[in-house]
Amino acid sequence: MKRRLKIPDEALAFRIWQVANPVNWGVSAVEIAAALGVERGEVERVCRMKRWRNKLAPSEAETLPYDELAA
């Protein structure tokens, strides 16, 4: 059964789609959050619920090797 989102989450999902779709999902959750003025966690949570997380580009921190993060 498909899980339905609450109305505020659907509204945020639409706003996320408005930012990401025109650039073929070539943006990260961090960039979307900054563009929309919301927390990164909210963007990631809604993207997980909509099963969009794998569509997003990785953030800069996610692409760094572990040894560079530890430095």
C-alpha positions in Angstrom: 0.0 0.0 0.0 1.3 3.4 -0.9 1.9 5.7 2.1 0.3 9.1 1.9 2.1 12.2 3.0 0.5 14.9 5.1 -0.5 18.1 3.3 2.5 20.1 4.5 4.9 17.3 3.4 3.1 17.2 0.0 3.5 20.9 -0.3 7.2 20.7 0.5 7.6 17.7 -2.0 6.1 19.9 -4.7 8.5 22.7 -3.9 11.4 20.3 -4.0 10.2 19.0 -7.3 10.0 22.6 -8.6 13.7 23.1 -7.8 15.1 19.7 -8.8 13.1 18.8 -11.9 14.3 21.6 -14.2 17.9 20.7 -13.6 17.2 16.9 -14.0 17.7 16.3 -10.3 21.3 17.6 -10.5 21.1 19.3 -7.1 21.8 18.1 -3.6 19.6 18.2 -0.5 21.8 20.9 0.8 21.2 23.1 -2.3 17.5 22.5 -2.3 17.2 23.3 1.4 19.1 26.6 0.8 17.0 27.5 -2.2 13.8 26.8 -0.2 14.9 28.2 3.1 14.2 25.0 5.0 16.3 22.5 7.0 18.3 19.9 5.1 16.8 17.2 7.3 13.3 18.2 6.1 14.3 17.9 2.5 15.9 14.5 3.1 12.9 13.2 5.0 10.4 14.2 2.3 12.7 12.8 -0.4 13.0 9.5 1.5 9.2 9.3 1.8 8.7 10.1 -1.9 11.6 7.7 -2.8 13.5 10.5 -4.4 16.7 10.2 -2.3 18.6 8.3 -5.0 17.7 11.0 -7.6 19.5 13.7 -5.7 23.1 14.7 -6.4 25.5 14.0 -3.5 26.5 17.0 -1.5 30.1 18.1 -1.5 30.7 16.5 1.9 29.3 13.2 0.8 31.8 13.0 -2.1 34.9 13.7 -0.1 37.1 10.7 0.8 37.0 9.8 4.5 40.5 10.9 5.2 39.8 14.4 3.9 36.8 14.6 6.2 38.8 13.5 9.2 41.5 16.2 8.5 
